[in-house]
Amino acid sequence: MNDNQFKFSNAVFGLPVFFVLFLWVVYWFQIRFDFDFYQNGIYPRDFSGLKGVLFSPFIHENLGHLYNNSIPLLVLLAALQYFYPKQTTAVIVYGIIFSGLITWIIGRENYHIGASGLIYVLVSFIFFKGIQTGYYRLVALSLSVILLYGGMIWYVFPDVDATISWEGHLGGFITGFVLTLFYKTPEYKKAIVYDWQKPDFNPEEDPFMKHFDENGNFVPVEKNEEEPDFISLYFSSDKLVNYSVTKSESDDKK
């Protein structure tokens, strides 16, 4: 593949800005009109709590909670849209749904709110997908994500911080990894140039590889008498050729 796969578009800037701006608008309505949005969060193992699977990422407890989620969302959504534009919509939509369902199944009996579950989906997807592709730019992106947000891994474990939803974090991390297995990136596969790069390549049947043993030493190959000789195949003929010699005028002048 080549680097032309990476193309900047308005969505690289517009998607994260619009998404984060929507979170702030929701929070403004919450404090301006004193709406009680908390009850629209995920309440585990309660049928009415399932609505939080869709609504909880857009609800935040306070300004600090919203701010701490806004910066990572801006960075990670921009990276996702730029490097994985074909998978962006599916990762966001299914990431919210399945991470929310996992939280609903394993979560403590309390309302779980906030976009941190989606953040863990994005971190997990970008990291694992970059490693899976093996493409140097995407691997570098994976390492950059780990440098920036690697410390978040501790918050998928219980009892690290009782005030956060570690269940939502764990659900997001698992969901992001699973999505890397379902959504392939053939555009980042290395182009097959040589026969030995093909999956069905068998070195034992390759004429060139037959001249080398398992240690890489050159080994003369005995010629099969049934196989036609290269020279005789292309330069011999069973037809009689008659040559005639004529005398030219230049020979008389000599």
N, C-alpha and C positions, 0 to 999 in steps of 0.2 A: 504494500500500500504506500501512499505518499501523503504528504502533509496537506494536500489540497482538500482532504476530508474535513479539515477544521475551517469553518467559515463563520465569520462574525455576522450576526443578524440582530435586528432590533429586539428580538425575543430574548437574547442573552442579557440585555439590560432591562427590558420591559417586564419579563416574567417575574424575576425576584422582587422588583420594585412594586409591581401591582399586588403581588401576594402579601408582602409585608405591609403595604399601605392598607390593604383590606383588614389585616389584623388590628391595625391601629384604629381604623374606623369603627370596628366592632367594639374595641375597648372604650372608645370615646362615647359611643352610645350607652355602654354599660354604666359608666360613671356619670354621664350627663343626665340620663333619665332614670338612674338608679334601678336598672334592670338586674334581675337575679338570673344571670346566665349559668351559674354554677350547676344548677340542677339539670342542665343540658349536657353535662359531662358524662363520661363513662361510669356507670355504676355496675360493678361486676356481678354476673350471674343473676341479674334482674332484667326481665324482659323490657321494661320501660327504659332501663339503662343502656339499651342497644342504640338508642338515638345518638348517644354520645360518640359512637364510632365515627359518625360524620361531622358532628358539631364540636367535639372537644378540642381539635387542633386550633380552632379559632377563638377559644375562650382562655383568658389569662387572669390570674389572681390579682396581680398588681402591676405597677409600672415597671418595677425591677424584673419581674418574671417575663414581661413582654419584651423589654429591652434585651435581656440575655438571650432570648430566642431569635430576635430580629437580625442581629449581626451574622450569626451562622447561617441563617436562611438566605440572606442576601448573597453570601459567598458561595454556598453549596448549590443553590438553585442556578446561579450564573454558570458555575462550573459544569453542572449537569446539562444545561441547555447548550453550552458551547461544545462539549466533548461528546455528548450522547443525545443529540437532538431527536433522533428517531424513537428513543426509549423514554424521553422525559415525561410525557403525559401519563404513560402507563405506570412509571415508577411513582409518580406523585399520587395518582388516584388509588392504585392498588396498595401502595405503601400506607396510605391513610387507613384504608379499609382493613387490611389484614393485621397491621400493627394494633389497630383498635380492637379487633376481635380477640387477638391474643391477650391484650390487657383485660378485656371483659371476662376472659376465661380464668386467668391466673391472678387477677388483681385483688387487692384488699378491699373490704367493704367500705368504700369511700368514693367520693367523686374524683375522677382522674381527668384533669384538664391540661391544656397547653400543647404547643407545637413541638415539644422536645422529642416526641415519638417519631415525628416526620424527620427531624434532624438526624436521628439515629439511623433511619432508613437511608437517608442520603449519604451519610458517612460510610455506612456499611456497603452500599451499592457501589459507590465510586471507588472505594478501596479494593474490594474483592474483584470487581470487573476489570480494573486496571491491571491487577496481577494476572488475571486469567487471559487477557489479550496478549500479554508479553510485549506489547508495543512500547518502546522506550518512553515516549511522551506520556502515555497513560500510566505507566509504572511510576514515572516521576510525579504525576498528579496524585497517585495513591500515596506515595511517600510524603508528599506535601500535606495531604489531608491528615495523615497520622501525626505529623509534626505539630499541626495546628490543633487537632481535636483528639489526639490519642489518649489524653487524660480522661476523656469522657467514658472510657471503657469501665472505669471503676464504678460508675453509677448504674450499671446494669445488675449489680449485686445487692442483695438485701442488707439492711442495717448500716450501709455506708452513710446514708442521710435519710432519716425517717420522714423528712418534710417533702421529699420528692417521690415521684412515681417511678420507682426502679422497674416496675412491671411494664410500664409504657416504653421505657428505654430498651429493655430486653426484647420486647415485642418488635420494636422498630429495628433493632440490630439483626434479629433473626429474619425478619421480613426482607430487609435489604439484601442479605446474603442469598435467600431463596430466589429473589427476583433476578439475580445475576445468572442463575442456572436456567431460568425460563427465557430470558431475553438475550439472544445471541447478538454479536456484533460482527457479522461477516465482512463489513466494510473495512475492518481493521486487521483482517487476516493477511498474512504475507502471500504475495503472488507466487504461484508455482512456476518456476523458470526451468528447472532441470528435472529429469526423470526420477532422480533419487529423492526428490522432495515429495513425490506422490505417495499417498498412503499405501497403495498396493505394490510399491516397488519391491522387487525380490532380487537381491544382489547375486544370488546363485544362478539366476537366469540371464543376468546382464553380461554381454560379450566382453566388455571391458573389465568388469570386476572378476571375471573368471581367471584373469592373469595374476591375481594376488591371493595369497593364502590368508588365514584368519589373523596372522600377525602383521599383515601388510607387506610381506616379502613377495617379490616378483617370481612367478612360477610359470614356466613355459607350458603352453596348452597344446596337447596333442591334437593334430588336425584330424577331423572326422572325414574319412574317405568319401562318404556319401555327400558331404557338403561340397559344392562347387568352389574351385579356387577363385579368389577375387580377380586375379589377372585374366585367367581364362574365361571368366564369366563376362568380363566387359571388353576384352580385347581379342578374343579368338572368334573364328568363324569357320563353319563347315562348307562354305561356298568357295569354289575355285576362282581365283583372281588372276586374270591375264594381263601382263604388262607389255606394252609395245614401246620401242625406242625409235624415235625419228631424228633425222639429221636436220639441223637448222642451218640457215644461211651464214650465221656467225661462225660456224665450224669450218666453212669453205674459205673464209678470209684469213684463217689462222695459218 
